[in-house]
Amino acid sequence: MTAEKVQIVRENAETYGLNTTLEAIGLPKSTWYYWKSSKVDYEEKYKLLKEPLIEVLTANPAYGYRRVEPELKDRGYQVGKTVVQRVLGMWNLSLRRWVKKPKPSVPRKLLNRQGNGMNLVAGMDAPEPLQVLYADFTEIWYARGAKKAYLMPLLDHATKWVVGWSVGHRPNTELALEALSMARATLDNVGLTLEGGIIHHDQDSVYTGYRWLYAVLVKHRARISYSENGAKGNTAMESFNGRFKTENRSLFHEAMNIWELKRVIAQQIGYYNRRRRHSTLSYMAPMDYIIQEGILPEPALGLAVPSS
């Protein structure tokens, strides 16, 4: 989104230079100056509508603004038909079935051009503790199978420590950033950092979006690694997700709302980190292994298990 690109330029132009930042983010200079001088921008005002609009139109491609409006209101966005009609036209969303495929973003162009060259994990023999974190969204069914949520954990390769996680109704950027923030807070509590580490995941649009890239690369100064073949290139994460859901399916099944589900997940991730023995750790729990190897001192144990 243009607003996000403009914000990234504002925060980095002084450090890297305006022209360099504009070129890196793929933003024309004319657009930058237009946004900089504009006092009230309609797109900025209603930018929160874009993601839910895309979700509505993806599920209901034949909908016009009259049918889109009640869909948005059901999701908590109290806007009228005039606003809906205008933003649909502004973002060309009302023509999703007929417009040409949009141009790929700069990150997507790099992925298409470099292919396997952006998988930083493939050639690694034995990553050090907290050198590689795996991430992915996975479905969680709850309320006796009637409702679905999405879980995104951040799992360390070497120690099997879940350093952060989030759960919500949609696998979107907000959910991913929430998990990333928890990971940073968890590591901060024990004097560690994400800086210099690698976060490995698939090429989902969330992970190629500017907000995710900015958070990982600029804000946390970590690196990003992309699987070139989806889940097959992220087997550690797939293994954790599958095992975690299988072992806790009955508990998730009995959680009747999202808040109860979060409580259950927090409890079971705490169990996983503190007590569940892992075969690749000589049948030790992740936190016991971390203390034995001297990665964290024992007094830090209570601070190192994310719970909410």
N, C-alpha and C positions, 0 to 999 in steps of 0.2 A: 504494500500500500504506500502511496506517495507520502502520506503523513508520517509513517514510520521511517522512511528514507530521510525525510527532512530532519526528523529528530536525531537520527544517527549523525547526519552532517553537522548539525548544531553542536553536538557533544564531542566531535572529533576533528573539526576543521582547524581549530587552533593548534592542535597537536601535530596533525599530519599535513596541514595545508588544505585550502579549500579545493583547489583543482584536483589534487590527488584523491581526496575523500569523495568528491563528486564522481570521479571516474570509477573508483572502487565500488561504489554503491550503485552505479548505473543511473544517476540522476542528472538530467540536462541542467546546464547552468541557468537557462531561462526559467525553468520550473522552480529552481531554488530561489531565485530573486523574486519570482511571483509570490511564492509562499512566504518569503521573509517579509515582504512589504504589505501583504494582505492582512487587514485588521480582523475581519470576521470571515472565516472560510467554511462554507457549507459542508464540504467533505470532512473537515476536521470535526465539526459539530456532531455529525452523525456517523462517524467512523465505526462506532460500536455496532452499527446495524449490518455492516458488510458480511461478517462471518455468519451470523444467523440467517441473513438473506440467502447466502449461497447454500446453506444447509437446507432451507425450505425449498429452494428451486431445484436442488439436486434430487430431493425426494419427490418433488411435484413439478416437473419441467413445464407442464402446460399451464401453470398458474399465472394469472395476471395480478395487477396490484390489488384488486378488490379481494381476491382470495388470500393473497400474501398478508394483508393487514391483520386479519384475525389470527393467522398463524403466529405472527410476531407478538401479538398481544397475549397469546397463550404462553409464550416464552418470557413474558414480563416486560416487553418493550411497548410502552404506551405512546404510539405515534399514529397519526391520521393517514388517510388515503393519499392526501396531497404530498406528504413527506415521502411515503413509500413510492409513489409514482415518480417523484423527482430523483430519488437516489437510485432507483432501478435504471432510469435513463442515464444518469450521471456515470454509473459504473457499467453500463451496457449489459446489465444482468437480465433485463427482460428479453434479451435476444440470445440467451445461452444456447438455444437449440439450433440457431442459424448462423451465428457469428463464426468466423474462422477461429481455429485454435489459438489461444493467446500466446504471445511470444514468451519463451521460457525466461525465468528470472536469471540473474547473473549466477547464483549458486547452481541452478539447474544446468546452465550452459557449461559450467566448469565440470559438473558431474558427467554430462554427455560427452565432453571432449576428453576427459582424463580417464574415465572408466575406473578400472581397478586401482589406478594410481591414487585414489582418495580413500582407499582402505588401508589405514595405518596399522591395523592389528594383524592382517593376514601374514605378514612376514615376521612377526614377533615370536620368539621361542618361549620365553617364560617371563611375562610381565612382572614387574615389582609390585608390591602392595600399593594400592591406590594409583597405579600408573594407568590402568584401563578400567573405566566404568562402562557397563552395558546398560542400555535403556531400550524400552519398547512399551507399547500399549498392549493390554490384554483385556478381554472381556470377563466380567464377573457377573454371574447371574445370582440374584438374591430375591427376597420376598417370595420364597417358595417357587422360584423359577419364573415369576411374573414380571420382574424388572431386571434391567441390565445396566451395569455401571462399567467404568473403565479404570483399570489400575495401571500406573506407570511407576515401576521401581527403578532405582539406580543401584546396580549390583557391581561390586568390585570383583575383578577377575581372580586375583591371587588369594584373597581372604574369604571370599563369598559373603562379605559383609554388605547388607543392604543399608546404604548410607542415607538414602532419601526415598520418598515415595509420595504419591498423591492418588486420590481416587475421586471420580466425578462422573457426571452424566454423559460427557462427550470427550472424545480423544482429541482435544484441541491444544492450542498453544498455551492457554492459561494453565491447563492441567500440567503440561510439561514444565513450565516455568515454576510452578508450585513445587514440583518434585525437586527441581534444581535448587530452589531456595532452601528447601529442607536439607539437602545434601550439604550446601555451603554452611548452614547454621550448625549442623552436626559436626562437621570438621572444624569449624571455628571454635566450638566448645572444647576441643581437645588439642588446639594449637596446630591444626593441619589446614590444608588449603586445596582448592581445585586447580590452582595455577600450575601450568605445565603438564597436567594430566590429559588423558585422552577420553572422550566420551564417544562410544561406538554405538551406532544404531542403523536402521534401514533408511531408505530415501523417501519416507513419508513426507508429505508437503509441510507438516509442522516442523520437521527437522531440516528442511531446506529453506524455510522462511526467514525473513530478515530479523524478526524478533528473537527467534531462537539463536541464530548466528551471532547477533549482537550480544546476547546474554552470555553465551559460552565464550566467544572469542575475545570480546572487548571487555565486558564487565568482569568476568571471572578469569580471563587470560588462560583458558584451557584450549585444547585442540579438539577437532571434530574428525571422526572417522566414519565412513559410510560403507555399509554392506552393499555389494553389487548384486546380490541375489536374494534380497529380503531375509526371511527367517533362516534360510539355509546358511547365511553368512553371519548369523548372530545366535549360534546354537546354545551358548551359555545362558543367554537371556531366555530363550525358548524353553530350555530345560528347567530353569527356575520357575518360570510362569506356570508351566504344566504341572510340575510337582506341587507348587504352592496351592494351586486351585484344586488339585485332586485331594490333597491331604485335608483341606479345609472346606470342602464343598458343603458338607452338612451344616457347618457354622454359618457360611454365607447364605445358605438356603433359608435359615431361620431368622436372618436379619430382615426386619420388616420395613426399614426406611434407610436412607443413605447415611444418616448419622449413626445408626446402629451398625451399619456395615463398616463405616470408618473405624468405629471402636473395635470391632472384631479384627479388622485388618491390622490395626495398630498393635493389638494384643498378640496376634500370631506372628507378625514380623519381629516383635520383641522376643517371642519364643524361638523363632528361627535364628536370630542373631546370638542369643544367650545360651540356648540349651540344645537345639537340634544338632545332632552329630552329623558331620559331613564326611563322606568316604574319601574325598580328595584331600582332606585335612587330617588324615590319620584318625578319622572318627572322633574329631574334636568339634565343638561348636565354634563358629567364627570368632566370637569374642575371646574364648579361651585360647584359640590359636594366635590371635593378635597379641595377647598378653605374653604368651610363651615366646613368641618370636621377637618381643621387645618393640613392636610397632607402636603400642600404646602402653603407658604404665597402668598398673592395676587400679589406682585411684580414679582414673579417667573412665573406667568401665561404665559407671552409671550415667555419664554424659554422652556416651557414644552410641546409644541405641535410640534412633528416632521413633517417636511414639505417636505423633499427630501432625 
